[in-house]
């Protein structure tokens, strides 16, 4: 997982075993030793992530995605709060210290029938959703 310096602020308190390469963002987000305890809208975020994995599994039938769905689906957490897997923007509201950061993400996947290594390429970038979050990330 490539990341910038501001990412360290977001990952404080996550278990080391979740940060060992290859890092799985779904596992890191939803695992009780990861970000899940600090995600204020965990039900919405959980629904969104699991929906994305389910959609990709339906398209590819990749057994690794089915295993991830089973694993992450059993992590403790609230039921969905209304996020659909195809929502364009779902906020991530994350407690960091005494502050709540509000982020939105943009994700893109490359699909290629010709090159299987490119087919595994998934890029996700997080951006501040408000000026307070932008300022906190700049300070980091």
MDAnalysis code that builds the backbone (N, CA, C; Angstrom):
import MDAnalysis as mda
import numpy as np

u = mda.Universe.empty(420, n_residues=140, atom_resindex=np.repeat(np.arange(140), 3), trajectory=True)
u.add_TopologyAttr("name", ["N", "CA", "C"] * 140)
u.add_TopologyAttr("resid", np.arange(1, 141))
u.add_TopologyAttr("resname", ["UNK", "UNK", "UNK", "UNK", "UNK", "UNK", "UNK", "UNK", "UNK", "UNK", "UNK", "UNK", "UNK", "UNK", "UNK", "UNK", "UNK", "UNK", "UNK", "UNK", "UNK", "UNK", "UNK", "UNK", "UNK", "UNK", "UNK", "UNK", "UNK", "UNK", "UNK", "UNK", "UNK", "UNK", "UNK", "UNK", "UNK", "UNK", "UNK", "UNK", "UNK", "UNK", "UNK", "UNK", "UNK", "UNK", "UNK", "UNK", "UNK", "UNK", "UNK", "UNK", "UNK", "UNK", "UNK", "UNK", "UNK", "UNK", "UNK", "UNK", "UNK", "UNK", "UNK", "UNK", "UNK", "UNK", "UNK", "UNK", "UNK", "UNK", "UNK", "UNK", "UNK", "UNK", "UNK", "UNK", "UNK", "UNK", "UNK", "UNK", "UNK", "UNK", "UNK", "UNK", "UNK", "UNK", "UNK", "UNK", "UNK", "UNK", "UNK", "UNK", "UNK", "UNK", "UNK", "UNK", "UNK", "UNK", "UNK", "UNK", "UNK", "UNK", "UNK", "UNK", "UNK", "UNK", "UNK", "UNK", "UNK", "UNK", "UNK", "UNK", "UNK", "UNK", "UNK", "UNK", "UNK", "UNK", "UNK", "UNK", "UNK", "UNK", "UNK", "UNK", "UNK", "UNK", "UNK", "UNK", "UNK", "UNK", "UNK", "UNK", "UNK", "UNK", "UNK", "UNK", "UNK", "UNK", "UNK", "UNK"])
u.atoms.positions = np.array([
    [0.860, -1.172, 0.000],
    [0.000, 0.000, 0.000],
    [0.897, 1.222, 0.000],
    [0.820, 2.008, -1.043],
    [1.535, 3.274, -1.084],
    [0.723, 4.300, -0.325],
    [1.422, 5.179, 0.375],
    [0.717, 6.189, 1.152],
    [1.607, 7.388, 1.358],
    [0.968, 8.491, 1.800],
    [1.722, 9.699, 2.075],
    [1.808, 9.907, 3.586],
    [2.500, 10.959, 4.014],
    [2.740, 11.201, 5.443],
    [1.447, 11.398, 6.225],
    [0.429, 11.990, 5.631],
    [-0.834, 12.218, 6.335],
    [-1.521, 10.901, 6.684],
    [-1.223, 9.844, 5.932],
    [-1.834, 8.545, 6.196],
    [-1.453, 8.036, 7.577],
    [-0.229, 8.337, 8.027],
    [0.199, 7.883, 9.347],
    [-0.738, 8.393, 10.436],
    [-1.232, 9.610, 10.284],
    [-2.192, 10.178, 11.232],
    [-3.455, 9.323, 11.288],
    [-3.898, 8.855, 10.158],
    [-5.135, 8.077, 10.085],
    [-4.969, 6.662, 10.633],
    [-3.758, 6.118, 10.560],
    [-3.533, 4.719, 10.925],
    [-3.059, 4.522, 12.363],
    [-2.972, 5.590, 13.135],
    [-2.556, 5.475, 14.535],
    [-3.469, 4.492, 15.257],
    [-2.861, 3.552, 15.971],
    [-3.634, 2.598, 16.757],
    [-4.013, 1.327, 16.028],
    [-3.748, 1.238, 14.736],
    [-4.049, 0.013, 13.998],
    [-3.002, -1.051, 14.334],
    [-3.440, -2.284, 14.466],
    [-2.541, -3.390, 14.790],
    [-1.502, -3.574, 13.688],
    [-0.286, -3.879, 14.109],
    [0.817, -4.060, 13.161],
    [0.521, -5.133, 12.121],
    [-0.137, -6.221, 12.526],
    [-0.384, -7.315, 11.574],
    [-1.295, -6.874, 10.432],
    [-2.102, -5.843, 10.636],
    [-2.965, -5.338, 9.562],
    [-2.213, -4.414, 8.609],
    [-1.044, -3.939, 9.035],
    [-0.265, -3.006, 8.223],
    [0.893, -3.684, 7.493],
    [1.020, -4.994, 7.662],
    [2.073, -5.727, 6.966],
    [1.659, -5.968, 5.513],
    [2.590, -5.738, 4.579],
    [2.265, -5.970, 3.170],
    [1.941, -7.436, 2.903],
    [1.036, -7.698, 2.021],
    [0.201, -6.735, 1.308],
    [-0.980, -6.300, 2.183],
    [-1.144, -5.012, 2.319],
    [-2.227, -4.468, 3.134],
    [-3.528, -4.566, 2.360],
    [-4.557, -5.040, 3.035],
    [-5.878, -5.115, 2.432],
    [-6.725, -4.013, 3.056],
    [-7.168, -3.052, 2.267],
    [-7.895, -1.886, 2.778],
    [-9.235, -2.257, 3.409],
    [-9.896, -3.270, 2.889],
    [-11.176, -3.696, 3.464],
    [-10.928, -4.262, 4.856],
    [-9.949, -5.151, 4.959],
    [-9.606, -5.743, 6.255],
    [-9.160, -4.651, 7.229],
    [-8.304, -3.760, 6.804],
    [-7.803, -2.678, 7.658],
    [-8.937, -1.789, 8.149],
    [-9.896, -1.508, 7.289],
    [-11.009, -0.634, 7.654],
    [-11.992, -1.290, 8.610],
    [-12.315, -2.547, 8.387],
    [-13.420, -3.176, 9.106],
    [-13.002, -4.060, 10.279],
    [-11.749, -4.412, 10.357],
    [-11.259, -5.275, 11.436],
    [-11.327, -4.525, 12.768],
    [-11.723, -5.216, 13.843],
    [-11.812, -4.538, 15.149],
    [-10.469, -4.031, 15.677],
    [-9.347, -4.555, 15.155],
    [-8.023, -4.055, 15.540],
    [-7.493, -3.026, 14.548],
    [-8.336, -2.654, 13.593],
    [-7.953, -1.677, 12.583],
    [-8.645, -0.345, 12.823],
    [-9.209, 0.194, 11.763],
    [-9.873, 1.497, 11.836],
    [-11.291, 1.431, 12.391],
    [-11.932, 0.281, 12.342],
    [-13.356, 0.159, 12.684],
    [-13.761, 0.855, 13.985],
    [-13.013, 0.716, 15.082],
    [-13.451, 1.373, 16.321],
    [-13.495, 2.899, 16.236],
    [-12.776, 3.469, 15.264],
    [-12.734, 4.930, 15.144],
    [-13.594, 5.470, 14.012],
    [-14.230, 4.599, 13.242],
    [-15.082, 5.056, 12.138],
    [-16.452, 5.384, 12.712],
    [-16.814, 6.644, 12.648],
    [-18.079, 7.120, 13.234],
    [-19.292, 6.652, 12.441],
    [-19.164, 6.438, 11.172],
    [-20.271, 5.956, 10.337],
    [-19.948, 4.546, 9.827],
    [-19.582, 3.680, 10.779],
    [-19.113, 2.335, 10.425],
    [-20.156, 1.542, 9.637],
    [-21.423, 1.627, 10.004],
    [-22.441, 0.877, 9.270],
    [-22.497, 1.264, 7.805],
    [-22.460, 2.557, 7.544],
    [-22.504, 3.050, 6.172],
    [-21.230, 2.651, 5.421],
    [-20.079, 2.838, 6.057],
    [-18.797, 2.530, 5.420],
    [-18.675, 1.024, 5.176],
    [-19.092, 0.240, 6.159],
    [-19.051, -1.215, 6.045],
    [-19.926, -1.693, 4.887],
    [-21.134, -1.167, 4.804],
    [-22.044, -1.532, 3.721],
    [-21.442, -1.194, 2.364],
    [-20.843, -0.022, 2.283],
    [-20.229, 0.418, 1.032],
    [-19.086, -0.514, 0.626],
    [-18.159, -0.784, 1.558],
    [-16.999, -1.623, 1.224],
    [-17.415, -3.044, 0.864],
    [-18.273, -3.643, 1.684],
    [-18.699, -5.009, 1.391],
    [-19.467, -5.079, 0.082],
    [-20.241, -4.049, -0.213],
    [-20.947, -3.991, -1.491],
    [-19.992, -3.924, -2.664],
    [-18.903, -3.154, -2.516],
    [-17.904, -3.061, -3.581],
    [-17.233, -4.424, -3.813],
    [-16.872, -5.103, -2.718],
    [-16.236, -6.410, -2.846],
    [-17.212, -7.408, -3.462],
    [-18.455, -7.381, -3.006],
    [-19.477, -8.296, -3.546],
    [-19.672, -8.065, -5.046],
    [-19.737, -6.803, -5.452],
    [-19.917, -6.474, -6.869],
    [-18.741, -7.005, -7.697],
    [-17.539, -6.831, -7.191],
    [-16.368, -7.303, -7.934],
    [-16.344, -8.835, -7.981],
    [-16.748, -9.476, -6.873],
    [-16.807, -10.941, -6.869],
    [-17.815, -11.439, -7.899],
    [-18.959, -10.798, -7.976],
    [-19.985, -11.193, -8.944],
    [-19.476, -11.061, -10.375],
    [-18.613, -10.088, -10.604],
    [-18.069, -9.857, -11.941],
    [-16.945, -10.829, -12.275],
    [-16.128, -11.197, -11.255],
    [-14.918, -11.972, -11.538],
    [-14.963, -13.415, -11.050],
    [-15.827, -13.714, -10.060],
    [-15.879, -15.025, -9.414],
    [-14.539, -15.404, -8.771],
    [-13.752, -14.413, -8.397],
    [-12.455, -14.644, -7.758],
    [-12.688, -15.204, -6.349],
    [-12.222, -16.410, -6.061],
    [-12.460, -17.010, -4.748],
    [-11.837, -16.220, -3.593],
    [-10.773, -15.461, -3.866],
    [-10.173, -14.625, -2.814],
    [-11.149, -13.556, -2.349],
    [-11.947, -13.029, -3.268],
    [-12.941, -12.025, -2.899],
    [-14.063, -12.651, -2.081],
    [-14.442, -13.873, -2.428],
    [-15.469, -14.576, -1.656],
    [-14.970, -14.825, -0.229],
    [-13.708, -15.213, -0.088],
    [-13.115, -15.416, 1.238],
    [-13.077, -14.114, 2.028],
    [-12.720, -13.015, 1.360],
    [-12.680, -11.709, 2.025],
    [-14.076, -11.288, 2.467],
    [-15.075, -11.515, 1.630],
    [-16.461, -11.210, 2.004],
    [-16.880, -11.983, 3.246],
    [-16.538, -13.254, 3.269],
    [-16.892, -14.077, 4.418],
    [-16.174, -13.588, 5.675],
    [-14.883, -13.340, 5.566],
    [-14.097, -12.874, 6.706],
    [-14.609, -11.535, 7.221],
    [-14.630, -10.533, 6.352],
    [-14.999, -9.176, 6.770],
    [-16.470, -9.099, 7.174],
    [-17.307, -9.917, 6.577],
    [-18.719, -9.923, 6.935],
    [-18.970, -10.422, 8.351],
    [-18.003, -11.138, 8.905],
    [-18.136, -11.643, 10.267],
    [-17.487, -10.730, 11.312],
    [-16.812, -9.681, 10.889],
    [-16.279, -8.728, 11.867],
    [-17.452, -8.043, 12.553],
    [-17.291, -7.715, 13.837],
    [-18.388, -7.011, 14.510],
    [-18.587, -5.621, 13.914],
    [-19.815, -5.185, 13.910],
    [-20.125, -3.858, 13.395],
    [-21.601, -3.723, 13.124],
    [-22.055, -2.490, 13.049],
    [-23.483, -2.263, 12.816],
    [-23.891, -2.662, 11.403],
    [-25.176, -2.902, 11.257],
    [-25.726, -3.182, 9.935],
    [-25.675, -1.919, 9.084],
    [-25.941, -2.082, 7.820],
    [-25.895, -0.983, 6.850],
    [-26.753, 0.191, 7.290],
    [-26.255, 1.367, 6.993],
    [-26.989, 2.601, 7.267],
    [-27.405, 3.291, 5.976],
    [-27.572, 2.526, 4.918],
    [-28.099, 3.114, 3.699],
    [-27.102, 3.375, 2.581],
    [-25.896, 2.852, 2.672],
    [-24.950, 3.054, 1.574],
    [-25.087, 1.916, 0.580],
    [-25.267, 2.240, -0.653],
    [-25.329, 1.227, -1.703],
    [-23.935, 1.030, -2.279],
    [-23.655, -0.163, -2.764],
    [-22.321, -0.469, -3.279],
    [-21.955, 0.375, -4.487],
    [-22.938, 0.964, -5.132],
    [-22.651, 1.757, -6.330],
    [-22.733, 3.257, -6.077],
    [-22.843, 3.664, -4.810],
    [-22.816, 5.087, -4.495],
    [-21.507, 5.680, -4.990],
    [-21.568, 6.845, -5.547],
    [-20.376, 7.499, -6.068],
    [-19.524, 8.051, -4.933],
    [-20.147, 8.675, -3.963],
    [-19.402, 9.266, -2.848],
    [-20.019, 8.795, -1.535],
    [-19.186, 8.175, -0.714],
    [-19.582, 7.781, 0.635],
    [-18.547, 8.388, 1.572],
    [-18.990, 9.146, 2.562],
    [-18.025, 9.763, 3.465],
    [-17.413, 8.740, 4.414],
    [-16.196, 9.013, 4.838],
    [-15.547, 8.264, 5.905],
    [-15.321, 9.260, 7.031],
    [-16.039, 9.082, 8.118],
    [-15.906, 9.973, 9.276],
    [-15.101, 9.237, 10.327],
    [-13.877, 9.714, 10.552],
    [-12.898, 9.005, 11.363],
    [-12.448, 9.851, 12.540],
    [-12.537, 9.279, 13.745],
    [-12.035, 9.972, 14.930],
    [-10.522, 9.826, 14.987],
    [-9.855, 10.963, 15.126],
    [-8.403, 10.991, 15.278],
    [-8.128, 11.885, 16.476],
    [-7.731, 11.266, 17.584],
    [-7.578, 12.032, 18.815],
    [-8.931, 12.589, 19.232],
    [-8.980, 13.902, 19.461],
    [-10.227, 14.555, 19.871],
    [-10.945, 15.189, 18.690],
    [-10.525, 14.865, 17.476],
    [-11.081, 15.483, 16.276],
    [-11.738, 14.423, 15.401],
    [-12.782, 14.828, 14.704],
    [-13.379, 13.943, 13.699],
    [-12.999, 14.465, 12.328],
    [-12.340, 13.606, 11.548],
    [-11.984, 13.952, 10.182],
    [-13.052, 13.410, 9.247],
    [-13.359, 14.184, 8.237],
    [-14.342, 13.773, 7.253],
    [-13.652, 13.688, 5.897],
    [-13.682, 12.497, 5.322],
    [-12.993, 12.251, 4.053],
    [-13.965, 11.655, 3.044],
    [-13.652, 11.831, 1.795],
    [-14.356, 11.081, 0.763],
    [-13.298, 10.425, -0.104],
    [-13.678, 9.337, -0.732],
    [-12.694, 8.610, -1.530],
    [-13.158, 8.502, -2.970],
    [-12.177, 8.295, -3.810],
    [-12.419, 8.039, -5.213],
    [-11.661, 6.767, -5.530],
    [-12.330, 5.783, -6.097],
    [-11.698, 4.510, -6.399],
    [-11.834, 4.193, -7.879],
    [-10.799, 3.556, -8.395],
    [-10.812, 3.123, -9.791],
    [-10.161, 1.748, -9.878],
    [-10.736, 0.898, -10.693],
    [-10.174, -0.423, -10.939],
    [-9.918, -0.564, -12.429],
    [-8.844, -1.252, -12.738],
    [-8.514, -1.511, -14.130],
    [-8.980, -2.918, -14.465],
    [-9.717, -3.046, -15.547],
    [-10.200, -4.346, -16.002],
    [-9.565, -4.613, -17.361],
    [-8.894, -5.755, -17.469],
    [-8.232, -6.085, -18.716],
    [-8.355, -7.579, -18.983],
    [-8.837, -7.904, -20.146],
    [-8.913, -9.310, -20.543],
    [-7.568, -9.792, -21.074],
    [-6.650, -8.867, -21.308],
    [-5.380, -9.204, -21.928],
    [-4.270, -9.404, -20.899],
    [-4.246, -8.587, -19.856],
    [-3.139, -8.611, -18.901],
    [-3.680, -8.810, -17.488],
    [-3.502, -10.013, -16.948],
    [-4.055, -10.342, -15.638],
    [-3.421, -9.498, -14.529],
    [-2.170, -9.067, -14.685],
    [-1.547, -8.246, -13.647],
    [-2.191, -6.868, -13.576],
    [-2.638, -6.356, -14.691],
    [-3.316, -5.060, -14.708],
    [-4.722, -5.201, -14.129],
    [-5.336, -6.359, -14.295],
    [-6.695, -6.569, -13.798],
    [-6.772, -6.482, -12.271],
    [-5.656, -6.681, -11.582],
    [-5.635, -6.579, -10.125],
    [-5.359, -5.166, -9.631],
    [-5.200, -4.218, -10.519],
    [-4.867, -2.854, -10.123],
    [-6.109, -2.122, -9.634],
    [-6.043, -1.666, -8.397],
    [-7.144, -0.918, -7.787],
    [-6.523, 0.282, -7.084],
    [-6.991, 1.454, -7.428],
    [-6.452, 2.688, -6.866],
    [-7.561, 3.395, -6.102],
    [-7.255, 3.765, -4.868],
    [-8.220, 4.521, -4.078],
    [-7.482, 5.678, -3.435],
    [-8.064, 6.841, -3.556],
    [-7.478, 8.051, -2.973],
    [-8.521, 8.709, -2.076],
    [-8.067, 9.203, -0.936],
    [-8.950, 9.896, 0.002],
    [-8.655, 11.380, -0.027],
    [-9.718, 12.163, 0.058],
    [-9.617, 13.618, 0.018],
    [-10.405, 14.204, 1.181],
    [-9.961, 15.339, 1.700],
    [-10.728, 15.973, 2.786],
    [-12.085, 16.440, 2.275],
    [-13.114, 16.223, 3.110],
    [-14.467, 16.616, 2.742],
    [-14.848, 17.973, 3.318],
    [-13.975, 18.548, 4.143],
    [-14.251, 19.869, 4.699],
    [-12.932, 20.579, 5.008],
    [-13.030, 21.858, 5.308],
    [-11.806, 22.647, 5.527],
    [-11.079, 22.258, 6.799],
    [-11.778, 21.842, 7.843],
    [-11.120, 21.419, 9.083],
    [-10.284, 20.170, 8.857],
    [-10.800, 19.239, 8.090],
    [-10.058, 18.028, 7.769],
    [-8.857, 18.359, 6.898],
    [-9.053, 19.226, 5.918],
    [-7.936, 19.639, 5.056],
    [-6.808, 20.252, 5.878],
    [-7.161, 21.101, 6.826],
    [-6.158, 21.752, 7.670],
    [-5.424, 20.721, 8.537],
    [-6.162, 19.765, 9.107],
    [-5.545, 18.739, 9.945],
    [-4.578, 17.881, 9.151],
    [-4.938, 17.542, 7.929],
    [-4.058, 16.729, 7.105],
    [-2.833, 17.511, 6.644],
    [-2.982, 18.788, 6.387],
    [-1.829, 19.616, 6.019],
    [-0.852, 19.715, 7.175],
    [-1.375, 19.845, 8.410],
    [-0.495, 19.906, 9.585],
    [0.272, 18.598, 9.768],
    [-0.352, 17.498, 9.379],
    [0.303, 16.184, 9.553],
    [1.427, 16.027, 8.552],
])
